[in-house]
Amino acid sequence: MAPPCPQCDQPDPTLLRLVLIGELLVADDTLLLRLAAVLRACGLLQPPPAPDAPASALERTRKALLHYLQQPGPKDE
């Protein structure tokens, strides 16, 4: 049996996540827009709510986002 080939093996998903997070933290606006376009094209990015969506749906989204952002983090507890 041939020894494993590092170039042919599937990459570790955890490592890929860490690399992606690290790149997002240092990305500029242009790179973030390109990444969003790729994610949207792949169907991995949810489309924004329609501008003519009922105000209640947009308000619920805003309230949920604010609630999430106001949650205390591990350092705040």
Stockholm file with secondary structure:
# STOCKHOLM 1.0

chainA/1-77         MAPPCPQCDQPDPTLLRLVLIGELLVADDTLLLRLAAVLRACGLLQPPPAPDAPASALERTRKALLHYLQQPGPKDE
#=GR chainA/1-77 SS CCCCCTTTSCCCHHHHHHHHHHHHHHCCHHHHHHHHHHHHHTTCSCCCCCTTSCHHHHHHHHHHHHHHHTSCCTTTC
#=GC SS_cons        CCCCCTTTSCCCHHHHHHHHHHHHHHCCHHHHHHHHHHHHHTTCSCCCCCTTSCHHHHHHHHHHHHHHHTSCCTTTC
//
